[in-house]
């Protein structure tokens, strides 16, 4: 009996270890597309990217416009210009495309502006929320807006007519300070039209329905997510690591958590910085892989690929922007 128990324990431990190590994840570059800017229309600071069949749409908060490129990287159109009038944009921080409609979330004007994909202006809807950051459209439901930075509320859900579906939700806990440009408050949609949301000041991903109910929570290694004061005065004085959750994504049935992990150089605090990593979950919230290192932040998915933006060079010379498509390799 003792031998049988020993054998059973060995089988369970060895079997679980083998099963866990038998699946590995890696990222493989599929294609790189250099973006051809013009002297009068350049990208500057990019805040969001959307890829569809007719090309690549890039939101620039520097030029207050959305640039439309072909899949060969040729600049086809520039949508919007700096201003607060109809068809003008101020700090476009998020874009979402649904059928022939391009929606642009403007943090500067606190509104959503709607265009046809050819750039023709349709209408604008005001948004009563501070520090806007992320937005997604839904055919049946309306649109979801995520808040960033020092905002009081996490998110708001609206109907397609711009009517709030519910009161502003989830007041932030007091006692924490976050820099305005910190990571968080970002949103994407799953293949079955549910919401993936990374709220500010919490180190997790929430799966929501369009009534705002939490369906599932994705969280990896809670001990490593240290809830701290991340103000500019305090964030480099930490003597440990912490993580900030970026844009959550669904790809090929997996849930991807993008995490910026703070690495502290105790010998020289000024050399501290972030390391970009991925955590991967199944649909039920089980952690499958942790701390997969990546070079870029991913802005979304197109077909079965992740969308990344590469910026090479420096501002004293010429910056070269490229779209890079990566596939998730599962072995």
C-alpha positions, 0 to 999 in steps of 0.5 A: 500500500505504501509503495502504491501511494508513493507511485501515485504521488510520483505519477501526479507530480510528474504528470502535472509537471509534464502537462504544465511544461508541455504547452509553451507560448512564444511570439513570432514576427509575421510581417513588418509594414513601414509607414510612409509619412509626409512632411505635412502629415506625421505621426508623432505620439501615437495613442491607438491603432485599428486595423481593418480590411482597407488599411491601418488607422493611427490616432496621433495626439501630436497632430490631433488627427487619425492617419489612414494607411494602406496595407503597403504603408502608403498614406491614404487620408488624414482625418480631422485636424486640431480644433473643437469644431465639427470634424476637428479633433483634440487629443484623439486617444482611442479609435474604434471601427464598426462597419463603415463608421470610425469613432474617435474618442477625444480627451481634449474635447470630451466627446466622441466624433463619428466619421465615415471611413473615408473621412466624412464627418457624421456627428459628435456626442459629448462625454461627461467623464474626465481623463478619457482613455479607451473606447469600443463600439458595439453593433447592438449595445452602443459604446463603452468608455474607459477612464484613465489617470486621475479620473473619479470613475472607471468607465461608463456604458452608453447606448448607440444614441449616447444615453448612459445605460447606468450611473457612473460606476466604481468610484476610485479608492482614496489615498492613492495617486497615479500619474496622468500618463500611467497605464490602465483604464483600457478596453477591448472586445471579445469575439462574442462581444463581451468587454475586457477592461483593465481598471486603473489602480487594480492589477487585474482584467475584468470581463464584463457584459453590457450591463456592467456586470463582472463575468470573470476576473483574470489575475496572475500572481497577486503577490507581485502586484503591489498596490502602491503610491505611483506618483512621480515623487514616489514611483522611483523610490520603491525598492521592489517591483510592481506591475501596471496592467495595459490593454487586455486582448483576446487572441485565438481563444486566449486572454492576454494581459499586457503588463508593464513590470517595474524593475528597480535598479537598487544601485542606481535608481535612475536606471530603473525602468519597465519590462514589457511582459504578457500573462496568458489565461484560458477563458475560465481565468486559469493562468497558462503562462506568466512573464512572457517577455515582449518588445512592444505594446500591442494595440489590438488584434487583426485576424490572428495576429497582434498589432504592434508599433515600432519606432526606430531612430531618434527625434534629432534624425528621422523617426521611422514608424512601422506596424509589426504583426506578431502571431502567438505560437503555441507548442 
